[in-house]
Amino acid sequence: MLIQPEKVTKIQKRHTFEALFRDSTPSYDFFLMLILSAILVAIGLLINNAVVVIGGMLVAPILSPILSFSMGMVVGDVKLMKRSGEVILQSILIVVVVSLVISFLTINRELTPEIFSRAHPSLAYFLIALFSGLAASYSLVRPNLSEKLSGVAISVALIPPLASLGIAFSFFDVRVIVGSLGLFALNLVGIILAALVVFAIFKFYEVKESIEKKIKAEERIIKEEEKEKTQEKIEEIEKQVKEATEFLKENKKK
């Protein structure tokens, strides 16, 4: 007798999306953890220490916006895809720059075996990314498996290729630059495709309305914050103009 998987309700799907939306928000905490992860991974690669590299991978939050991008594709929400895509690009840039800086600050600079191992894209790595993506997206859908996500983060290995890329830039090593970039692209595509399959199977397009409401709510908050900042600037300018006017009046009296 085959064991049938439990059905995922619409409420559970909404909760899954909300958790993913929260974890992929480009907040101070998100970028702080990303920077710390990049520092740890870069140092681990430079001292050829796999344990340090794994430690850095554990705290990396970059998996969330990638899964969020896949969900946007399944749901057909361009705004969610754009939001997630921007976070992914920002994350890539931050990791590469941080790794580049760490490489320049290191005294004994050399390309280690750990770095070279992240510069050889292959079918095996793509399959690892594909199955890791399946595990990550499935763990996200099943709340009772959420604690498994940390293990998945290690197997996905998104940060090390980017850190290797940044380090390779500091050495101007074209071979490692191309290889690291290729491996990251391979991992990225594998995870996105895998998550697409899982989110489509679980019919996340059924909660498209809830997703669109969440996106619109965030846009309203951003607009209100921008409006408040604009108002504050206007008030500051008016204050400066008033002070300047009073100063000129006083000078005229003298």
The 8 nearest C-alpha neighbors of each residue, nearest first, counted from 0:
[[1, 2, 3, 4, 5, 6, 7, 200],
 [2, 0, 3, 4, 5, 6, 7, 200],
 [3, 1, 4, 0, 5, 6, 7, 141],
 [2, 4, 1, 5, 6, 0, 7, 201],
 [5, 3, 6, 2, 7, 1, 141, 201],
 [6, 4, 7, 3, 8, 141, 2, 201],
 [5, 7, 8, 4, 201, 3, 11, 9],
 [6, 8, 11, 5, 9, 12, 201, 140],
 [9, 7, 11, 10, 6, 12, 13, 5],
 [10, 8, 12, 11, 13, 206, 7, 205],
 [9, 11, 13, 8, 12, 14, 7, 15],
 [12, 10, 14, 8, 9, 13, 15, 7],
 [11, 13, 9, 15, 10, 14, 16, 8],
 [12, 14, 10, 16, 15, 11, 17, 9],
 [13, 15, 11, 17, 12, 16, 18, 10],
 [16, 14, 12, 18, 13, 17, 140, 11],
 [15, 17, 19, 13, 18, 14, 20, 12],
 [18, 16, 20, 14, 19, 15, 21, 13],
 [17, 19, 21, 15, 16, 20, 14, 22],
 [20, 18, 16, 22, 21, 17, 23, 63],
 [19, 21, 17, 23, 18, 22, 16, 24],
 [22, 20, 18, 24, 19, 23, 17, 16],
 [21, 23, 19, 20, 24, 63, 18, 60],
 [24, 22, 64, 63, 20, 21, 19, 25],
 [23, 25, 21, 26, 22, 20, 29, 64],
 [26, 24, 29, 86, 23, 30, 27, 28],
 [25, 27, 29, 28, 24, 30, 23, 31],
 [26, 28, 30, 29, 31, 25, 32, 24],
 [29, 27, 31, 26, 30, 32, 25, 33],
 [30, 28, 26, 32, 27, 31, 25, 33],
 [29, 31, 33, 32, 27, 28, 34, 26],
 [30, 32, 28, 34, 33, 29, 27, 35],
 [31, 33, 35, 30, 29, 34, 36, 28],
 [32, 34, 30, 36, 59, 31, 35, 37],
 [33, 35, 37, 31, 36, 32, 30, 38],
 [36, 34, 32, 38, 37, 33, 31, 39],
 [37, 35, 55, 33, 39, 59, 34, 38],
 [36, 38, 34, 40, 94, 35, 39, 41],
 [39, 37, 35, 41, 36, 40, 42, 34],
 [38, 40, 55, 36, 42, 37, 41, 43],
 [39, 41, 52, 43, 55, 37, 42, 38],
 [42, 40, 44, 38, 98, 43, 162, 39],
 [41, 43, 45, 39, 44, 40, 38, 46],
 [44, 42, 52, 51, 48, 40, 46, 41],
 [45, 43, 47, 41, 113, 42, 46, 114],
 [44, 46, 42, 47, 43, 41, 111, 110],
 [47, 45, 43, 48, 44, 42, 111, 113],
 [46, 48, 44, 113, 45, 43, 111, 49],
 [47, 49, 43, 46, 50, 51, 44, 52],
 [50, 48, 52, 51, 53, 43, 47, 113],
 [51, 49, 53, 52, 48, 54, 43, 55],
 [52, 50, 43, 54, 53, 49, 48, 55],
 [53, 51, 40, 43, 49, 55, 50, 54],
 [52, 54, 56, 50, 55, 51, 49, 57],
 [55, 53, 51, 57, 52, 56, 50, 58],
 [54, 56, 36, 39, 40, 52, 53, 57],
 [57, 55, 53, 59, 54, 58, 153, 36],
 [56, 58, 54, 55, 59, 149, 152, 53],
 [57, 59, 56, 55, 36, 32, 60, 54],
 [58, 60, 56, 36, 33, 61, 57, 32],
 [61, 59, 62, 63, 33, 58, 29, 32],
 [60, 62, 63, 59, 64, 65, 90, 87],
 [61, 63, 65, 60, 64, 66, 152, 59],
 [62, 64, 23, 66, 65, 61, 22, 67],
 [65, 63, 23, 67, 83, 66, 62, 68],
 [66, 64, 68, 67, 62, 63, 69, 191],
 [67, 65, 69, 63, 68, 64, 70, 194],
 [66, 68, 64, 70, 65, 69, 83, 63],
 [69, 67, 80, 65, 71, 83, 66, 70],
 [70, 68, 66, 72, 71, 195, 67, 191],
 [69, 71, 67, 73, 72, 68, 74, 66],
 [70, 72, 76, 80, 68, 74, 79, 69],
 [71, 73, 75, 69, 70, 74, 68, 76],
 [74, 72, 70, 75, 71, 199, 195, 69],
 [75, 73, 204, 71, 72, 76, 207, 70],
 [74, 76, 72, 73, 71, 77, 204, 207],
 [75, 77, 71, 79, 78, 74, 80, 72],
 [76, 78, 80, 79, 81, 75, 71, 72],
 [79, 77, 81, 80, 76, 82, 214, 71],
 [78, 80, 82, 71, 81, 76, 77, 83],
 [81, 79, 68, 71, 77, 83, 78, 82],
 [80, 82, 84, 78, 79, 83, 77, 85],
 [83, 81, 79, 85, 80, 84, 78, 86],
 [84, 82, 64, 68, 86, 80, 85, 81],
 [83, 85, 81, 87, 86, 82, 80, 88],
 [84, 86, 88, 82, 87, 83, 81, 89],
 [85, 87, 89, 83, 84, 88, 90, 25],
 [88, 86, 90, 84, 85, 89, 91, 83],
 [89, 87, 91, 85, 90, 86, 84, 92],
 [90, 88, 86, 92, 87, 91, 85, 93],
 [89, 91, 87, 93, 88, 92, 86, 94],
 [92, 90, 88, 94, 89, 93, 87, 95],
 [91, 93, 89, 95, 90, 94, 96, 88],
 [92, 94, 90, 96, 95, 91, 97, 89],
 [95, 93, 97, 37, 91, 96, 92, 98],
 [96, 94, 165, 98, 92, 93, 97, 162],
 [95, 97, 99, 93, 98, 94, 92, 165],
 [98, 96, 100, 94, 99, 95, 93, 101],
 [99, 97, 165, 101, 162, 95, 41, 100],
 [98, 100, 165, 96, 166, 102, 97, 101],
 [99, 101, 97, 103, 102, 98, 96, 104],
 [102, 100, 98, 104, 103, 99, 97, 105],
 [101, 103, 99, 105, 100, 104, 166, 98],
 [102, 104, 100, 101, 105, 99, 169, 108],
 [105, 103, 101, 102, 100, 106, 108, 99],
 [104, 106, 102, 103, 107, 108, 101, 45],
 [107, 105, 108, 104, 103, 102, 109, 101],
 [108, 106, 105, 109, 45, 46, 104, 102],
 [109, 107, 106, 105, 102, 110, 45, 103],
 [110, 108, 111, 107, 45, 170, 46, 102],
 [109, 111, 114, 112, 45, 108, 115, 167],
 [110, 112, 114, 113, 47, 109, 45, 115],
 [111, 113, 115, 114, 116, 47, 110, 44],
 [114, 112, 116, 111, 47, 44, 115, 117],
 [115, 113, 111, 112, 117, 116, 163, 44],
 [114, 116, 112, 118, 117, 113, 111, 175],
 [115, 117, 113, 114, 118, 112, 119, 111],
 [118, 116, 160, 115, 114, 179, 119, 163],
 [117, 119, 178, 179, 115, 175, 116, 120],
 [118, 120, 178, 117, 116, 121, 182, 179],
 [121, 119, 182, 181, 178, 118, 124, 185],
 [120, 122, 123, 124, 119, 125, 182, 185],
 [121, 123, 125, 124, 126, 120, 127, 185],
 [122, 124, 126, 121, 125, 127, 120, 128],
 [125, 123, 127, 121, 126, 122, 128, 120],
 [124, 126, 122, 128, 127, 123, 185, 186],
 [125, 127, 129, 123, 128, 124, 130, 122],
 [128, 126, 124, 130, 125, 129, 131, 123],
 [127, 129, 131, 186, 189, 125, 155, 126],
 [130, 128, 189, 126, 132, 190, 127, 131],
 [131, 129, 133, 132, 127, 128, 126, 134],
 [130, 132, 128, 134, 133, 129, 155, 127],
 [133, 131, 190, 135, 193, 129, 130, 134],
 [132, 134, 130, 193, 131, 136, 135, 194],
 [133, 135, 131, 137, 132, 136, 138, 130],
 [136, 134, 132, 138, 137, 133, 148, 131],
 [135, 137, 139, 194, 138, 133, 134, 132],
 [136, 138, 140, 134, 139, 135, 133, 141],
 [139, 137, 144, 141, 135, 145, 136, 140],
 [138, 140, 136, 137, 141, 145, 142, 135],
 [139, 141, 137, 138, 15, 142, 136, 12],
 [140, 142, 138, 139, 143, 144, 137, 145],
 [143, 141, 145, 144, 140, 139, 138, 15],
 [144, 142, 141, 145, 146, 138, 139, 147],
 [145, 143, 138, 142, 146, 147, 141, 139],
 [146, 144, 142, 147, 138, 148, 143, 139],
 [145, 147, 148, 144, 149, 143, 138, 150],
 [146, 148, 145, 150, 149, 144, 151, 138],
 [149, 147, 151, 150, 146, 145, 135, 152],
 [150, 148, 152, 151, 147, 57, 146, 153],
 [151, 149, 153, 152, 148, 147, 154, 57],
 [150, 152, 148, 154, 153, 149, 131, 135],
 [153, 151, 149, 155, 150, 154, 148, 57],
 [154, 152, 150, 151, 155, 156, 56, 57],
 [153, 155, 151, 156, 152, 131, 150, 127],
 [154, 156, 152, 128, 153, 131, 157, 151],
 [157, 155, 154, 153, 158, 159, 152, 56],
 [156, 158, 155, 159, 183, 160, 186, 161],
 [157, 159, 161, 160, 156, 162, 56, 37],
 [160, 158, 162, 161, 157, 163, 156, 40],
 [161, 159, 179, 163, 117, 162, 183, 158],
 [162, 160, 164, 158, 163, 159, 95, 94],
 [161, 163, 159, 165, 98, 164, 160, 41],
 [164, 162, 160, 166, 161, 165, 114, 167],
 [165, 163, 161, 167, 176, 162, 179, 166],
 [164, 166, 95, 99, 98, 162, 168, 167],
 [165, 167, 163, 99, 169, 168, 164, 102],
 [168, 166, 164, 170, 169, 172, 165, 176],
 [169, 167, 171, 165, 170, 166, 164, 172],
 [168, 170, 166, 167, 171, 99, 102, 103],
 [169, 171, 167, 172, 168, 166, 110, 109],
 [172, 170, 168, 169, 167, 173, 176, 166],
 [171, 173, 170, 167, 174, 175, 176, 168],
 [174, 172, 176, 175, 171, 177, 167, 168],
 [175, 173, 177, 176, 172, 178, 118, 167],
 [174, 176, 178, 118, 177, 173, 172, 179],
 [177, 175, 173, 164, 179, 174, 167, 178],
 [176, 178, 180, 174, 175, 179, 181, 173],
 [177, 179, 118, 175, 181, 119, 180, 176],
 [180, 178, 118, 160, 182, 176, 181, 164],
 [179, 181, 177, 183, 178, 182, 176, 184],
 [180, 182, 178, 184, 179, 183, 120, 177],
 [181, 183, 120, 185, 179, 184, 180, 178],
 [182, 184, 186, 180, 185, 181, 160, 187],
 [185, 183, 187, 181, 182, 186, 188, 180],
 [186, 184, 182, 188, 183, 187, 125, 181],
 [187, 185, 128, 183, 189, 184, 188, 125],
 [186, 188, 184, 190, 185, 189, 183, 191],
 [187, 189, 191, 185, 190, 186, 192, 184],
 [190, 188, 129, 128, 186, 192, 187, 191],
 [189, 191, 132, 193, 187, 129, 192, 188],
 [190, 192, 188, 194, 69, 193, 189, 195],
 [193, 191, 195, 189, 190, 194, 188, 196],
 [194, 192, 133, 132, 190, 196, 195, 129],
 [193, 195, 197, 191, 196, 136, 192, 132],
 [196, 194, 192, 69, 193, 198, 197, 199],
 [195, 197, 199, 193, 194, 198, 200, 192],
 [198, 196, 194, 200, 199, 195, 201, 136],
 [199, 197, 201, 195, 200, 203, 196, 194],
 [198, 200, 202, 196, 201, 197, 195, 73],
 [201, 199, 197, 202, 198, 196, 203, 195],
 [200, 202, 198, 199, 203, 197, 7, 140],
 [203, 201, 199, 204, 200, 205, 198, 206],
 [202, 204, 205, 198, 206, 201, 199, 12],
 [203, 205, 74, 207, 202, 206, 73, 199],
 [206, 204, 203, 207, 202, 9, 208, 74],
 [207, 205, 204, 209, 208, 203, 210, 13],
 [208, 206, 210, 204, 209, 205, 74, 211],
 [207, 209, 211, 210, 206, 212, 205, 204],
 [210, 208, 212, 206, 211, 207, 213, 13],
 [209, 211, 207, 213, 212, 208, 214, 206],
 [210, 212, 214, 208, 213, 209, 207, 215],
 [213, 211, 209, 215, 210, 214, 216, 208],
 [214, 212, 216, 210, 211, 215, 209, 217],
 [213, 215, 211, 217, 216, 212, 218, 210],
 [216, 214, 218, 212, 217, 213, 211, 219],
 [215, 217, 213, 219, 218, 214, 212, 220],
 [218, 216, 220, 214, 215, 219, 221, 213],
 [217, 219, 215, 221, 216, 220, 222, 214],
 [220, 218, 222, 216, 217, 221, 223, 215],
 [219, 221, 217, 223, 218, 222, 224, 216],
 [220, 222, 218, 224, 219, 223, 225, 217],
 [223, 221, 225, 219, 224, 220, 226, 218],
 [222, 224, 226, 220, 225, 221, 219, 227],
 [225, 223, 227, 221, 226, 222, 220, 228],
 [224, 226, 222, 228, 227, 223, 229, 221],
 [227, 225, 223, 229, 224, 228, 222, 230],
 [226, 228, 230, 224, 225, 229, 231, 223],
 [227, 229, 231, 225, 230, 226, 224, 232],
 [230, 228, 226, 232, 231, 227, 225, 233],
 [231, 229, 227, 233, 232, 228, 226, 234],
 [230, 232, 228, 234, 229, 233, 235, 227],
 [231, 233, 235, 229, 230, 234, 236, 228],
 [234, 232, 230, 236, 235, 231, 237, 229],
 [233, 235, 237, 231, 232, 236, 238, 230],
 [236, 234, 232, 238, 233, 237, 231, 239],
 [235, 237, 239, 233, 238, 234, 240, 232],
 [238, 236, 234, 240, 235, 239, 241, 233],
 [237, 239, 235, 241, 236, 240, 234, 242],
 [238, 240, 236, 242, 241, 237, 243, 235],
 [241, 239, 243, 237, 242, 238, 244, 236],
 [240, 242, 244, 238, 239, 243, 237, 245],
 [241, 243, 239, 245, 244, 240, 246, 238],
 [244, 242, 246, 240, 241, 245, 239, 247],
 [245, 243, 241, 247, 246, 242, 240, 248],
 [246, 244, 248, 242, 247, 243, 241, 249],
 [245, 247, 243, 249, 244, 248, 242, 250],
 [248, 246, 250, 244, 249, 245, 243, 251],
 [249, 247, 245, 251, 250, 246, 244, 252],
 [248, 250, 246, 252, 247, 251, 245, 253],
 [249, 251, 247, 253, 248, 252, 246, 245],
 [252, 250, 248, 253, 249, 247, 246, 245],
 [253, 251, 249, 250, 248, 247, 246, 245],
 [252, 250, 251, 249, 248, 247, 246, 245]]
